[in-house]
Amino acid sequence: MRGEEREGSTTARVPFFDAHCDAPMKIVDEGADFTAAAARMHVTLPGLDEAGVRIQVFASCAIYPETPPDRVVERGDAMVSAAWAMAAASEGRMAVATSSADLRRAMAGGPMAAIVALEGADPLEGKAEGLRRYVERGVRSVIFAWTDNEFAGTAFGTDSPLTREGERLLGLAEELSTMVDVSHLSDRAFADVCGASTRPFIASHSNCRALCPHPRNLTDAMIRHVADCGGVIGINLAPHFLDPTYSAAWAKARAGASPRPLTATEKAEYIAMRAAIPVPSLDAVVRHILHAVRVGGEDVVGIGGDLDGSDRLPAGMETVADYPKLPPLFRAAGLSEGQIEKICHRNFLRVFLDVLSC
């Protein structure tokens, strides 16, 4: 069933704008078939359609998994090409969006919109000017760094600030009407973006650090800064960003798998250890959304599921097709219909319309 059932057997379709998924990685690395409902990926064309997703941001992450330095540009290009290929394979059901008009068309019943993003500016080879080439190829959102690079420090790195080249990248992104995304950035780099930005920015897939003390999540002060700038944070569905117990167990298992390469036996043991960790329920998603609303207001919260970027999801969430399970939970938690619409699509739509219209 598409959409959801309300009281009185009235079917209501709540559209979704999802600010982050890693489906291109599954295309490039595994040759997954985006058009097949049974594909081994969270985000497929049939799943997006069933869920009522009207706008989906597709991340292009060039350095994950660990990519040799001499192949970063090649991989970045392959990820961007994969997003275009996914749209082409949809036979008119999805189109790459490069303008605010494209987004409005998607919300009005036209082809669903695919926004192409860079998750880590490493393919720019350390030069902000390299963004121009990717904007010409349709990229409309950029995370400066996935791990520490020439542009910025990250949550998993040294907590270093924006570099001089990172400051140039911020200015150029705003000049080129490209969304600045602070997910993955260090706290110091985040503060630098807050201080230097002149347009709204987003944290596409970051949760609330007050509820789960993962370094990729945002403090209450950071959430308020995003709100003050007119931006939006996308609640991430990966369990290690949602639940502190799961996060601690996941970190312990992950530490046992690094830093050296694993043998086949060790890798199997690691996968089994992670699979044995109980995942949180969808109530954890609701808790993060309610907390973000309390801290930053109802205009600062959206959804950035990180599907296909995490191998596990909360109990009850198997693919993007399960997104319609969320609005009834939001309603049961006391959110109004207007607030639910803002969370599911209106907030991210507002900020992308603003930036892409510049």
N, C-alpha and C positions, 0 to 999 in steps of 0.2 A: 504494500500500500504506500502511495506517495503522500507525504505530508503526515498529518497526525489526526487523531480523533478527539474532538471535544465533546462536552456533554451535549446530549440531544442528537448524537450521531451526525453532527455537522462536521464535515471535513474541512480543515483549514490548513493552508499551506504557508508555512513561515519560511521565507527565503533566507539563504545563508550567504555570507561573505566570509570565506575562510582565508586568513592572511598568511598562512604558511603550510606548505606540504613539500615533501621531497620526492614526489613521484618521478621527476626526470632522472633521479639517481637509479631507480629501478629499471628504467628504460635503457639507460646507458650501460649499467653494470650487469644486468640480468636479462636484458632483451625482453622484458615483460610486455604484454599486449594490453595497452591502455584501453582498448575498445572492448575487451572481454570481461564480462562480469566475474568470471571465475579466475581471473589473473591473480597471481600471488603478489598482490599489492593492496594497500588500503584504499587508494584513490584510483578509481576507474571511471571512464565515461558513463557507463550505466549507473554506477554508484552515485556519482555527482547528480545525475538526472533524478534518480530516485529520492535523494535527500532534498532536492530543491536548492542546491547550491547554484547561485547565479554568477558569482564571481569567485575565482580561485586563484590565489597567488602560488606560482610554481617556482620553488627555489632552485637555483643552479649553484651547487656547492662543489667547487673545483678541487678542494684539498681533502675531501673525505670520501672513502677511506684514504689513508696516507698516500699521497700522490707524489711521485718523484718531481723535484723542482722543474725539470725540463719538460714536464708534461702538463703543468698546471694550466697553461693557456689553451692547449689542445683540449683538455678536459672541460674547461669552462665553456669553450665554444661548443663542445659536444652537448653539454647540458642545455644551453640556450637553443641549439638546433633541435634537441629532443622536445622542448616545449612547443616549438613551431610545428614539429612533425605530429605531435599529439593533436594539435588543433586541426591540422590537415586531415588526419585520419578520422576525425569526427564527422566528416562529410556535412559540414555546415551547422552542426549542433554546438560547436564551440569555436571561438575566434580569439586570437591574440588581441588584447586591448592595449592601445598606446595613447589613448586620449580620454578625456572625461566623457565625450560623446559616446565612445564605445561602452563605457560603464553604464551610462543612462540607457543605452539601447538594450543591454543585457537585462537590466532591471525591468524594462518595459516589455519583455517577452521575446526579445531577439536572441541570437546565439549567446550561450553563457560565455562570460569573459574570462580569459586566461591572462593574468598579469605575470610577466617574466621578471624574476628577481635574481640578483647576485647575492648569494650567501657567503660572504667573504670576498673582498675586492682583490684577491691574489692574482687573478688573471690580468689585472691592470699592470702587472710587473713593476709595482712600486711607484708608478706615476699616475697622479690624479687625472691627467689628460687622457689616459687610456679609457676613462669612462665614456668618452664621446663615441668610441667605436661600438660599445655595447648598447648605448642609447640608440644609435642608428640601427642596431639589430633588434630593437624593441624592448630592451630592458627598461623598467620603470620603477625599480626599487633596489636599494643596495644596502647590505650590511657591510660595514667597512672591514671587519675581521672576524673570522671564525676561531682562529687561534692568533696569537700575537703576530703582527706583520708590520710592514713599513708604514701603515696608516694609523694603527691603534693597538692598544692593549686590550686583552679580553678577560672574561671571567675566569678562565682556566689558566691564565698566564700570570704576568708580573704586576698586574694592576697599574700598568703604565698608561699615560694619558694619550690623547690624540697627538700625533706627531705634526710637524709643520706640513708634511704632505697630506696628512689626514685633515688638517684644517683646509687645505686647498680642495680636497675632495668634497668636503662639506659644502664649500662655496660653489663648486662646480655642479654638484648634484642639485642644489637649489636653483642655480642658473638654468639647468637643463630640465627643470620641472620633473625631477626624479625623487621619489620618496626616500628619505633617510630613515633607516631602521637600526635601532640601538640594541636589539637583542644580540647577545654574545659579548657586547662591549664590557670592559672593566668599569668599575664604579667611577674611576677618575676620567676615563674617556667619555662616559655617560655625562658627567658633570660638564665636560668641555663642550659637548654637543648642546647641552642646555644653555650654556653661556653664549655660544656663538651662533646658534641657529636663528633664522629670521622667519622660518615657516614651520608649520606643525610637523612633527615626526612621530614615528611609531616604534613600539617594541612588539614585533609581530608574533612572537611565541615565547613569552616570559610570564611567570606567575608571581605570586605574592610571597616574599621572603619571610614575612611574619608568620605564615602558616607552614612553610616548608623551607628551611634554611639552606637552600641550594644556591650556590653563587650565581647561577644563571637567572635566578628570580630577582624581583625588584623590591627594594625596601619601600616602606610607606612613603618616605620623603621622595623617593624616585617616582612613585606612582603619582604623587601630587605634582611633581615637576612636569610629567608628561601631560597631565590634565591641564595645568596652567598654560602649556604651549599649544593647547588645542588638539593634542594627539590622542592616540588610542593604544592600549596594550591588548594583545591577543592571548587569551588563556590557553595554555598548552595542555594537551591531553596525555602527554607522556607521564607515566606513573611516578618517575623519580623527580619530577617537578611538582607533583601534586601532594604527595604524602611523605612526611618525614621518616616514618618507619621503613617504607619501601625504599626511600632515597638512601638511607643509611645502609640497608642490606645490599642495595644495588652497588653502592660505592665500594663496599667490602668485596663483593664478587669481582667488580671491575679491577680493583687493585691487585687481586690475585691473578689477573690476566695480563699484567704489564710489568716491566716495559718490553721484555724480550718477546720474540715470536713464539707462539705456542705450537706444540706438537699436536697432531690430530687427536690424540687421547686427551691432552690437556684442554683443547678447545671444546671437545665434547663434554668434559666435566664442567667447564665454565658455563656452557649453554644450559646444562642441566641444573646447575646451581641457580642461575638467574631464573629459569623457568619455575623453580620451586618457590620463589618469593611470591606471596599472595599479592595480587594487584588490588588497589583501592577500588571502591565503587564510584559510580558517577556522582555520588553525593560530594566527593572531594572536589569535583569541578564546580559544583554549585557553591561550595564554601569559598573557593578562591574568587568566584565572580561576586558574591555578596560582599566579601572583604574589600575588593577593589572598588566596588560601588560606594561602600561606606567611606573609604579613604579618599577617593578621587572624584566621586560623583558618577551618575549614570551615563555620562557622555564619554567616559574614558575606557570603557570595557567592550571587548569584542572577542572573537574566537580565532585562534591561530593554532590549529590542532597539532601540527608537527607530525601528521600522519605520513607514514613511510620513512620518517626520520627516526622513529622509535619502533622497535620490534614488538612492543607490547602496549596495550591500551587498557583503560579501566574496564572492570567487569561490566558487561553489557554493551560494550562498544567494540565491534569487530572491524568495521570498515566505515567509510564516510557515509554509507547508506543508513547508518544508525544515528546520524545527526538529529533526525526528528524526535529522538527520545529526549533531547535536551529541553525544548520549550515546556513540556509538561512539568519537568522537575523545577524549572525556574518559576513557573506559575505556582506550584505547590509551596515554594519557598517564600512566596509573598510578593514577587515582582509583578508589576503591572504589564498589561499588553504592550503599552508604549515602551517600557523598559526592555521587554523581551525583544521587540523589534530592533531597538537600538543595539542590543548585545549581538543579536544574530546577524544583522547586516547594516543597519543605518549608520552606526558610528564609523566603521571602517569606510563605508561608502562616502560619508561626508568628508573625511580627511583626504581620501584619494581624489575625490572630485576637486577639492581645494588645490592640492598640489599639482595634479595633472592639468588643471585649467590654467596654470600660470604661464 
